C-alpha cells in the first residue's frame, strides 16, 4: 500500500512546477541577442538577397524559431519557449554542423550559437523547476512545426535547385 501511495504522490508531482517562470538577467541578454540576430538575418535575406517573404521563411527558419521562443519568453510561457527551443535546436544547434564557418556564414553561425544558448537556458529552467508538462506540450508543438517546415522547405528547395548548397556554403 505504501508503494501505491508513493506512486500516486510522484505522479501528482509530475504536473506541478516548483516555481512560476521568472525572467532573469541572463535570459534577457540571450533573448535580446537572439532578437538582434533575427533582425540581422531578416535584413540579409529580405534586403540584401531580395529573397522575398517566402524565400526568407524557407531559407531562414531560424528567425521564426527565435520569434516563437521570444514570444514564450516575453509572455512567460515555458511551453511556448520549449516549442521555440525545439525549433532552435533543429535549425540553430544542428546548423552549427551543417553550415560552413567562413564568409557570410560566420554571422549565421554566431546566431546558431546564440540559439543554442537559448535552448540550454530553456532546458535548465525546465529541469530546475520540473516543468515536465510544459516541456512535453512544447516539444509536441515544436515537432509538428518542424514537420510542417520540412515539408515546405523540401518543396521550395526542389523548385530552386542549387540554392541549398549555396546557402550551406555561404556562396549565395
N, CA and C atoms as a LAMMPS dump frame, in Angstrom:
ITEM: TIMESTEP
0
ITEM: NUMBER OF ATOMS
516
ITEM: BOX BOUNDS ff ff ff
-5.0000000000000000e+02 5.0000000000000000e+02
-5.0000000000000000e+02 5.0000000000000000e+02
-5.0000000000000000e+02 5.0000000000000000e+02
ITEM: ATOMS id mol type element x y z
1 1 1 N 0.815 -1.201 0
2 1 2 C 0 0 0
3 1 3 C 0.858 1.264 0
4 2 1 N 1.947 1.197 0.732
5 2 2 C 2.81 2.363 0.804
6 2 3 C 3.401 2.664 -0.574
7 3 1 N 3.742 1.64 -1.35
8 3 2 C 4.291 1.831 -2.695
9 3 3 C 3.26 2.483 -3.605
10 4 1 N 1.996 2.091 -3.484
11 4 2 C 0.925 2.682 -4.292
12 4 3 C 0.738 4.145 -3.919
13 5 1 N 0.746 4.436 -2.64
14 5 2 C 0.608 5.81 -2.17
15 5 3 C 1.76 6.677 -2.659
16 6 1 N 2.955 6.138 -2.609
17 6 2 C 4.139 6.874 -3.072
18 6 3 C 4.064 7.114 -4.579
19 7 1 N 3.619 6.131 -5.331
20 7 2 C 3.489 6.275 -6.782
21 7 3 C 2.46 7.348 -7.123
22 8 1 N 1.347 7.381 -6.402
23 8 2 C 0.32 8.4 -6.629
24 8 3 C 0.876 9.797 -6.342
25 9 1 N 1.64 9.932 -5.276
26 9 2 C 2.237 11.218 -4.916
27 9 3 C 3.212 11.671 -5.991
28 10 1 N 4.06 10.765 -6.468
29 10 2 C 5.028 11.11 -7.5
30 10 3 C 4.333 11.469 -8.803
31 11 1 N 3.258 10.757 -9.149
32 11 2 C 2.506 11.058 -10.365
33 11 3 C 1.862 12.431 -10.261
34 12 1 N 1.337 12.778 -9.119
35 12 2 C 0.718 14.095 -8.926
36 12 3 C 1.749 15.204 -9.035
37 13 1 N 2.987 14.908 -8.614
38 13 2 C 4.037 15.918 -8.643
39 13 3 C 4.529 16.209 -10.058
40 14 1 N 4.31 15.296 -10.99
41 14 2 C 4.799 15.485 -12.357
42 14 3 C 4.249 16.761 -12.967
43 15 1 N 2.979 17.059 -12.746
44 15 2 C 2.363 18.244 -13.327
45 15 3 C 2.587 19.512 -12.522
46 16 1 N 3.253 19.409 -11.378
47 16 2 C 3.44 20.572 -10.525
48 16 3 C 4.83 21.172 -10.709
49 17 1 N 4.857 22.466 -10.912
50 17 2 C 6.123 23.182 -11.024
51 17 3 C 6.59 23.575 -9.635
52 18 1 N 7.899 23.734 -9.511
53 18 2 C 8.418 24.15 -8.216
54 18 3 C 8.352 25.669 -8.04
55 19 1 N 8.244 26.419 -9.139
56 19 2 C 8.18 27.884 -9.05
57 19 3 C 7.623 28.44 -10.355
58 20 1 N 6.95 29.59 -10.291
59 20 2 C 6.485 30.214 -11.537
60 20 3 C 7.673 30.715 -12.366
61 21 1 N 7.455 30.863 -13.675
62 21 2 C 8.522 31.31 -14.565
63 21 3 C 8.925 32.745 -14.254
64 22 1 N 10.229 32.975 -14.17
65 22 2 C 10.765 34.323 -13.958
66 22 3 C 11.859 34.576 -14.98
67 23 1 N 11.89 35.795 -15.489
68 23 2 C 12.927 36.18 -16.447
69 23 3 C 14.114 36.763 -15.694
70 24 1 N 15.273 36.131 -15.848
71 24 2 C 16.485 36.625 -15.209
72 24 3 C 17.295 37.482 -16.156
73 25 1 N 18.348 38.09 -15.634
74 25 2 C 19.216 38.959 -16.427
75 25 3 C 19.829 38.189 -17.593
76 26 1 N 20.335 36.987 -17.331
77 26 2 C 20.937 36.191 -18.398
78 26 3 C 19.9 35.859 -19.475
79 27 1 N 18.693 35.559 -19.057
80 27 2 C 17.623 35.277 -20.013
81 27 3 C 17.335 36.472 -20.907
82 28 1 N 17.294 37.678 -20.31
83 28 2 C 17.079 38.896 -21.093
84 28 3 C 18.222 39.128 -22.077
85 29 1 N 19.443 38.868 -21.633
86 29 2 C 20.606 39.065 -22.517
87 29 3 C 20.531 38.111 -23.707
88 30 1 N 20.291 36.833 -23.429
89 30 2 C 20.209 35.842 -24.51
90 30 3 C 19.033 36.145 -25.426
91 31 1 N 17.905 36.535 -24.864
92 31 2 C 16.735 36.878 -25.683
93 31 3 C 17.04 38.099 -26.557
94 32 1 N 17.653 39.106 -25.972
95 32 2 C 17.984 40.318 -26.731
96 32 3 C 18.964 40.047 -27.852
97 33 1 N 19.99 39.25 -27.576
98 33 2 C 20.978 38.918 -28.612
99 33 3 C 20.353 38.073 -29.723
100 34 1 N 19.458 37.163 -29.351
101 34 2 C 18.759 36.378 -30.367
102 34 3 C 17.855 37.263 -31.219
103 35 1 N 17.209 38.244 -30.598
104 35 2 C 16.373 39.173 -31.361
105 35 3 C 17.218 39.951 -32.363
106 36 1 N 18.386 40.414 -31.931
107 36 2 C 19.285 41.136 -32.845
108 36 3 C 19.759 40.236 -33.99
109 37 1 N 20.058 38.987 -33.679
110 37 2 C 20.482 38.039 -34.724
111 37 3 C 19.356 37.8 -35.723
112 38 1 N 18.126 37.708 -35.232
113 38 2 C 16.974 37.501 -36.119
114 38 3 C 16.748 38.717 -37.013
115 39 1 N 16.916 39.905 -36.456
116 39 2 C 16.772 41.135 -37.254
117 39 3 C 17.859 41.178 -38.326
118 40 1 N 19.085 40.858 -37.949
119 40 2 C 20.186 40.841 -38.907
120 40 3 C 19.92 39.837 -40.031
121 41 1 N 19.521 38.618 -39.666
122 41 2 C 19.259 37.59 -40.671
123 41 3 C 18.117 38.011 -41.593
124 42 1 N 17.096 38.607 -41.033
125 42 2 C 15.967 39.075 -41.848
126 42 3 C 16.429 40.138 -42.83
127 43 1 N 17.278 41.048 -42.382
128 43 2 C 17.823 42.078 -43.258
129 43 3 C 18.605 41.442 -44.416
130 44 1 N 19.433 40.456 -44.088
131 44 2 C 20.241 39.802 -45.123
132 44 3 C 19.34 39.165 -46.179
133 45 1 N 18.352 38.394 -45.747
134 45 2 C 17.516 37.675 -46.706
135 45 3 C 16.523 38.583 -47.431
136 46 1 N 15.927 39.509 -46.714
137 46 2 C 14.893 40.345 -47.341
138 46 3 C 15.463 41.523 -48.121
139 47 1 N 16.531 42.142 -47.63
140 47 2 C 17.061 43.353 -48.263
141 47 3 C 18.254 43.045 -49.166
142 48 1 N 19.271 42.395 -48.61
143 48 2 C 20.472 42.145 -49.405
144 48 3 C 20.248 41.09 -50.485
145 49 1 N 19.611 39.975 -50.121
146 49 2 C 19.398 38.902 -51.089
147 49 3 C 18.113 39.081 -51.893
148 50 1 N 17.229 39.965 -51.415
149 50 2 C 15.935 40.181 -52.069
150 50 3 C 15.206 38.849 -52.297
151 51 1 N 15.186 38.009 -51.261
152 51 2 C 14.621 36.665 -51.357
153 51 3 C 13.097 36.656 -51.339
154 52 1 N 12.474 37.754 -50.93
155 52 2 C 11.021 37.753 -50.774
156 52 3 C 10.641 37.05 -49.486
157 53 1 N 9.394 37.21 -49.089
158 53 2 C 8.952 36.659 -47.806
159 53 3 C 9.017 35.132 -47.808
160 54 1 N 8.565 34.488 -48.889
161 54 2 C 8.599 33.028 -48.935
162 54 3 C 10.038 32.51 -48.909
163 55 1 N 10.921 33.117 -49.691
164 55 2 C 12.328 32.719 -49.694
165 55 3 C 12.963 32.929 -48.337
166 56 1 N 12.623 34.043 -47.701
167 56 2 C 13.136 34.33 -46.356
168 56 3 C 12.701 33.254 -45.372
169 57 1 N 11.426 32.877 -45.405
170 57 2 C 10.93 31.845 -44.488
171 57 3 C 11.562 30.482 -44.752
172 58 1 N 11.761 30.157 -46.019
173 58 2 C 12.302 28.84 -46.355
174 58 3 C 13.806 28.742 -46.099
175 59 1 N 14.536 29.836 -46.321
176 59 2 C 15.992 29.806 -46.12
177 59 3 C 16.41 30.244 -44.72
178 60 1 N 15.515 30.885 -44.004
179 60 2 C 15.868 31.437 -42.702
180 60 3 C 14.848 31.012 -41.655
181 61 1 N 14.712 29.716 -41.458
182 61 2 C 13.774 29.22 -40.453
183 61 3 C 14.249 29.532 -39.037
184 62 1 N 15.468 30.029 -38.926
185 62 2 C 15.963 30.442 -37.613
186 62 3 C 15.118 31.578 -37.048
187 63 1 N 14.784 32.554 -37.888
188 63 2 C 14.047 33.719 -37.379
189 63 3 C 12.67 33.346 -36.836
190 64 1 N 11.838 32.574 -37.552
191 64 2 C 10.563 32.179 -36.942
192 64 3 C 10.747 31.377 -35.653
193 65 1 N 11.812 30.577 -35.597
194 65 2 C 12.102 29.819 -34.375
195 65 3 C 12.397 30.758 -33.211
196 66 1 N 13.211 31.773 -33.493
197 66 2 C 13.557 32.763 -32.468
198 66 3 C 12.321 33.546 -32.045
199 67 1 N 11.488 33.921 -33.001
200 67 2 C 10.272 34.685 -32.689
201 67 3 C 9.361 33.873 -31.768
202 68 1 N 9.212 32.584 -32.042
203 68 2 C 8.387 31.736 -31.183
204 68 3 C 8.973 31.664 -29.773
205 69 1 N 10.271 31.464 -29.683
206 69 2 C 10.944 31.435 -28.378
207 69 3 C 10.753 32.758 -27.633
208 70 1 N 10.974 33.869 -28.343
209 70 2 C 10.837 35.188 -27.716
210 70 3 C 9.414 35.445 -27.244
211 71 1 N 8.434 34.996 -28.015
212 71 2 C 7.031 35.154 -27.593
213 71 3 C 6.816 34.431 -26.269
214 72 1 N 7.307 33.199 -26.166
215 72 2 C 7.182 32.45 -24.922
216 72 3 C 7.911 33.121 -23.774
217 73 1 N 9.101 33.635 -24.047
218 73 2 C 9.883 34.322 -23.016
219 73 3 C 9.151 35.572 -22.529
220 74 1 N 8.648 36.361 -23.472
221 74 2 C 8.015 37.63 -23.104
222 74 3 C 6.699 37.449 -22.355
223 75 1 N 5.919 36.425 -22.726
224 75 2 C 4.645 36.219 -22.018
225 75 3 C 4.798 35.267 -20.831
226 76 1 N 6.015 34.738 -20.657
227 76 2 C 6.282 33.863 -19.511
228 76 3 C 5.697 32.477 -19.662
229 77 1 N 5.732 31.927 -20.878
230 77 2 C 5.183 30.601 -21.132
231 77 3 C 6.304 29.597 -21.429
232 78 1 N 6.644 28.76 -20.453
233 78 2 C 7.674 27.745 -20.699
234 78 3 C 7.292 26.784 -21.831
235 79 1 N 6.007 26.515 -22.038
236 79 2 C 5.588 25.614 -23.117
237 79 3 C 5.925 26.22 -24.474
238 80 1 N 5.63 27.493 -24.66
239 80 2 C 5.94 28.158 -25.932
240 80 3 C 7.452 28.282 -26.091
241 81 1 N 8.151 28.571 -25.003
242 81 2 C 9.616 28.614 -25.064
243 81 3 C 10.175 27.25 -25.47
244 82 1 N 9.605 26.171 -24.944
245 82 2 C 10.07 24.829 -25.284
246 82 3 C 9.805 24.521 -26.757
247 83 1 N 8.658 24.966 -27.274
248 83 2 C 8.372 24.772 -28.707
249 83 3 C 9.4 25.527 -29.544
250 84 1 N 9.669 26.77 -29.162
251 84 2 C 10.691 27.551 -29.858
252 84 3 C 12.066 26.925 -29.716
253 85 1 N 12.366 26.403 -28.531
254 85 2 C 13.67 25.776 -28.295
255 85 3 C 13.832 24.518 -29.142
256 86 1 N 12.753 23.766 -29.349
257 86 2 C 12.828 22.577 -30.208
258 86 3 C 13.206 22.989 -31.631
259 87 1 N 12.558 24.046 -32.125
260 87 2 C 12.889 24.554 -33.458
261 87 3 C 14.306 25.131 -33.486
262 88 1 N 14.681 25.835 -32.433
263 88 2 C 16.019 26.432 -32.373
264 88 3 C 17.097 25.347 -32.326
265 89 1 N 16.797 24.245 -31.66
266 89 2 C 17.752 23.135 -31.657
267 89 3 C 17.904 22.585 -33.067
268 90 1 N 16.774 22.363 -33.737
269 90 2 C 16.797 21.794 -35.099
270 90 3 C 17.511 22.708 -36.089
271 91 1 N 17.16 23.993 -36.068
272 91 2 C 17.701 24.903 -37.079
273 91 3 C 18.946 25.654 -36.616
274 92 1 N 19.142 25.798 -35.324
275 92 2 C 20.291 26.531 -34.807
276 92 3 C 21.429 25.618 -34.383
277 93 1 N 21.18 24.82 -33.361
278 93 2 C 22.233 23.953 -32.841
279 93 3 C 22.731 22.984 -33.919
280 94 1 N 21.822 22.327 -34.606
281 94 2 C 22.243 21.4 -35.66
282 94 3 C 22.827 22.15 -36.855
283 95 1 N 22.436 23.406 -37.025
284 95 2 C 23.012 24.235 -38.083
285 95 3 C 24.498 24.465 -37.896
286 96 1 N 24.957 24.373 -36.654
287 96 2 C 26.392 24.521 -36.381
288 96 3 C 27.215 23.472 -37.121
289 97 1 N 26.59 22.332 -37.417
290 97 2 C 27.299 21.228 -38.052
291 97 3 C 27.022 21.128 -39.552
292 98 1 N 26.124 21.968 -40.065
293 98 2 C 25.733 21.906 -41.473
294 98 3 C 26.333 23.058 -42.274
295 99 1 N 26.3 24.254 -41.702
296 99 2 C 26.784 25.441 -42.4
297 99 3 C 28.298 25.557 -42.289
298 100 1 N 28.897 26.166 -43.299
299 100 2 C 30.346 26.39 -43.247
300 100 3 C 30.648 27.482 -42.219
301 101 1 N 31.911 27.569 -41.832
302 101 2 C 32.347 28.541 -40.831
303 101 3 C 33.173 29.661 -41.46
304 102 1 N 32.84 30.037 -42.697
305 102 2 C 33.563 31.128 -43.338
306 102 3 C 32.598 31.989 -44.142
307 103 1 N 33.109 33.092 -44.641
308 103 2 C 32.283 34.001 -45.429
309 103 3 C 31.106 34.549 -44.629
310 104 1 N 29.995 34.72 -45.311
311 104 2 C 28.792 35.257 -44.672
312 104 3 C 28.231 34.324 -43.6
313 105 1 N 28.57 33.054 -43.698
314 105 2 C 28.018 32.1 -42.741
315 105 3 C 28.557 32.279 -41.328
316 106 1 N 29.62 33.036 -41.165
317 106 2 C 30.1 33.335 -39.803
318 106 3 C 28.988 34.019 -39.008
319 107 1 N 28.272 34.943 -39.638
320 107 2 C 27.175 35.626 -38.955
321 107 3 C 26.067 34.642 -38.597
322 108 1 N 25.755 33.741 -39.525
323 108 2 C 24.74 32.72 -39.253
324 108 3 C 25.186 31.823 -38.1
325 109 1 N 26.468 31.458 -38.081
326 109 2 C 26.954 30.573 -37.031
327 109 3 C 26.942 31.242 -35.654
328 110 1 N 27.214 32.537 -35.611
329 110 2 C 27.08 33.266 -34.334
330 110 3 C 25.626 33.205 -33.873
331 111 1 N 24.704 33.396 -34.807
332 111 2 C 23.28 33.273 -34.485
333 111 3 C 22.934 31.879 -33.991
334 112 1 N 23.518 30.867 -34.607
335 112 2 C 23.268 29.494 -34.178
336 112 3 C 23.792 29.25 -32.765
337 113 1 N 24.926 29.852 -32.431
338 113 2 C 25.449 29.743 -31.058
339 113 3 C 24.507 30.406 -30.058
340 114 1 N 23.96 31.558 -30.443
341 114 2 C 23.007 32.252 -29.565
342 114 3 C 21.726 31.447 -29.39
343 115 1 N 21.285 30.813 -30.467
344 115 2 C 20.101 29.959 -30.377
345 115 3 C 20.379 28.779 -29.444
346 116 1 N 21.561 28.228 -29.534
347 116 2 C 21.946 27.115 -28.668
348 116 3 C 21.957 27.557 -27.205
349 117 1 N 22.42 28.764 -26.947
350 117 2 C 22.402 29.293 -25.571
351 117 3 C 20.958 29.372 -25.057
352 118 1 N 20.025 29.791 -25.911
353 118 2 C 18.616 29.872 -25.511
354 118 3 C 18.052 28.472 -25.243
355 119 1 N 18.437 27.502 -26.048
356 119 2 C 17.996 26.119 -25.845
357 119 3 C 18.492 25.622 -24.494
358 120 1 N 19.75 25.877 -24.201
359 120 2 C 20.331 25.426 -22.93
360 120 3 C 19.631 26.086 -21.747
361 121 1 N 19.389 27.39 -21.83
362 121 2 C 18.688 28.082 -20.738
363 121 3 C 17.277 27.532 -20.548
364 122 1 N 16.607 27.201 -21.648
365 122 2 C 15.26 26.64 -21.553
366 122 3 C 15.301 25.279 -20.87
367 123 1 N 16.253 24.449 -21.258
368 123 2 C 16.39 23.122 -20.636
369 123 3 C 16.686 23.263 -19.142
370 124 1 N 17.578 24.168 -18.795
371 124 2 C 17.912 24.378 -17.38
372 124 3 C 16.676 24.785 -16.594
373 125 1 N 15.888 25.724 -17.136
374 125 2 C 14.675 26.175 -16.446
375 125 3 C 13.676 25.03 -16.293
376 126 1 N 13.483 24.248 -17.34
377 126 2 C 12.529 23.134 -17.287
378 126 3 C 12.943 22.116 -16.233
379 127 1 N 14.207 21.746 -16.229
380 127 2 C 14.684 20.735 -15.281
381 127 3 C 14.684 21.283 -13.858
382 128 1 N 15.193 22.49 -13.687
383 128 2 C 15.292 23.086 -12.354
384 128 3 C 13.929 23.23 -11.691
385 129 1 N 12.921 23.591 -12.478
386 129 2 C 11.588 23.852 -11.916
387 129 3 C 10.58 22.757 -12.244
388 130 1 N 11.06 21.64 -12.758
389 130 2 C 10.222 20.469 -13.03
390 130 3 C 9.001 20.819 -13.888
391 131 1 N 9.238 21.493 -14.97
392 131 2 C 8.149 21.899 -15.868
393 131 3 C 7.929 20.822 -16.937
394 132 1 N 7.693 19.595 -16.493
395 132 2 C 7.609 18.467 -17.411
396 132 3 C 6.408 18.579 -18.34
397 133 1 N 5.274 18.986 -17.819
398 133 2 C 4.071 19.1 -18.658
399 133 3 C 4.287 20.137 -19.76
400 134 1 N 4.824 21.303 -19.39
401 134 2 C 5.092 22.346 -20.385
402 134 3 C 6.126 21.865 -21.403
403 135 1 N 7.107 21.099 -20.932
404 135 2 C 8.125 20.587 -21.84
405 135 3 C 7.486 19.695 -22.9
406 136 1 N 6.623 18.753 -22.474
407 136 2 C 6.019 17.824 -23.43
408 136 3 C 5.083 18.541 -24.397
409 137 1 N 4.344 19.511 -23.894
410 137 2 C 3.47 20.295 -24.781
411 137 3 C 4.321 21.05 -25.8
412 138 1 N 5.356 21.708 -25.325
413 138 2 C 6.242 22.467 -26.204
414 138 3 C 6.94 21.586 -27.231
415 139 1 N 7.42 20.432 -26.796
416 139 2 C 8.087 19.525 -27.732
417 139 3 C 7.117 18.993 -28.781
418 140 1 N 5.878 18.716 -28.378
419 140 2 C 4.88 18.236 -29.342
420 140 3 C 4.573 19.316 -30.375
421 141 1 N 4.354 20.542 -29.919
422 141 2 C 4.094 21.649 -30.85
423 141 3 C 5.309 21.876 -31.739
424 142 1 N 6.494 21.878 -31.149
425 142 2 C 7.718 22.063 -31.912
426 142 3 C 7.899 20.986 -32.964
427 143 1 N 7.616 19.73 -32.615
428 143 2 C 7.764 18.63 -33.572
429 143 3 C 6.81 18.796 -34.754
430 144 1 N 5.578 19.199 -34.471
431 144 2 C 4.609 19.431 -35.552
432 144 3 C 5.107 20.554 -36.464
433 145 1 N 5.595 21.635 -35.882
434 145 2 C 6.1 22.753 -36.686
435 145 3 C 7.321 22.361 -37.505
436 146 1 N 8.195 21.538 -36.943
437 146 2 C 9.37 21.075 -37.681
438 146 3 C 8.943 20.263 -38.905
439 147 1 N 7.953 19.393 -38.728
440 147 2 C 7.47 18.595 -39.857
441 147 3 C 6.874 19.497 -40.933
442 148 1 N 6.066 20.466 -40.524
443 148 2 C 5.459 21.394 -41.492
444 148 3 C 6.539 22.169 -42.237
445 149 1 N 7.504 22.705 -41.503
446 149 2 C 8.612 23.436 -42.141
447 149 3 C 9.393 22.526 -43.088
448 150 1 N 9.668 21.287 -42.674
449 150 2 C 10.452 20.365 -43.503
450 150 3 C 9.738 20.071 -44.821
451 151 1 N 8.45 19.847 -44.764
452 151 2 C 7.685 19.583 -45.986
453 151 3 C 7.733 20.797 -46.908
454 152 1 N 7.492 21.974 -46.336
455 152 2 C 7.509 23.206 -47.137
456 152 3 C 8.897 23.475 -47.712
457 153 1 N 9.933 23.292 -46.891
458 153 2 C 11.298 23.534 -47.36
459 153 3 C 11.698 22.559 -48.462
460 154 1 N 11.34 21.298 -48.312
461 154 2 C 11.685 20.313 -49.34
462 154 3 C 11.061 20.7 -50.678
463 155 1 N 9.814 21.138 -50.65
464 155 2 C 9.149 21.554 -51.888
465 155 3 C 9.826 22.81 -52.456
466 156 1 N 10.153 23.756 -51.592
467 156 2 C 10.775 25.007 -52.044
468 156 3 C 12.144 24.751 -52.666
469 157 1 N 12.971 23.971 -51.982
470 157 2 C 14.321 23.726 -52.492
471 157 3 C 14.308 22.811 -53.721
472 158 1 N 13.312 21.947 -53.838
473 158 2 C 13.178 21.14 -55.053
474 158 3 C 12.881 22.036 -56.252
475 159 1 N 12.133 23.119 -56.008
476 159 2 C 11.813 24.064 -57.084
477 159 3 C 12.95 25.041 -57.356
478 160 1 N 13.943 25.098 -56.468
479 160 2 C 15.089 26.013 -56.606
480 160 3 C 16.387 25.222 -56.445
481 161 1 N 16.713 24.376 -57.421
482 161 2 C 17.916 23.537 -57.283
483 161 3 C 19.186 24.381 -57.187
484 162 1 N 20.109 23.909 -56.396
485 162 2 C 21.386 24.596 -56.217
486 162 3 C 21.368 25.641 -55.12
487 163 1 N 20.192 26.076 -54.73
488 163 2 C 20.096 27.137 -53.724
489 163 3 C 20.55 26.658 -52.347
490 164 1 N 20.159 25.469 -51.98
491 164 2 C 20.51 24.987 -50.642
492 164 3 C 22.025 24.799 -50.503
493 165 1 N 22.681 24.315 -51.551
494 165 2 C 24.137 24.15 -51.498
495 165 3 C 24.82 25.507 -51.341
496 166 1 N 24.342 26.494 -52.092
497 166 2 C 24.902 27.844 -51.984
498 166 3 C 24.668 28.421 -50.589
499 167 1 N 23.517 28.11 -50.013
500 167 2 C 23.189 28.593 -48.667
501 167 3 C 24.137 27.979 -47.635
502 168 1 N 24.317 26.681 -47.684
503 168 2 C 25.189 25.993 -46.724
504 168 3 C 26.646 26.4 -46.891
505 169 1 N 27.063 26.669 -48.118
506 169 2 C 28.453 27.045 -48.373
507 169 3 C 28.725 28.528 -48.146
508 170 1 N 27.678 29.32 -48.053
509 170 2 C 27.849 30.769 -47.885
510 170 3 C 28.192 31.473 -49.182
511 171 1 N 27.823 30.874 -50.318
512 171 2 C 28.154 31.479 -51.617
513 171 3 C 26.931 32.078 -52.308
514 172 1 N 25.853 32.269 -51.593
515 172 2 C 24.617 32.807 -52.181
516 172 3 C 24.769 34.269 -52.526
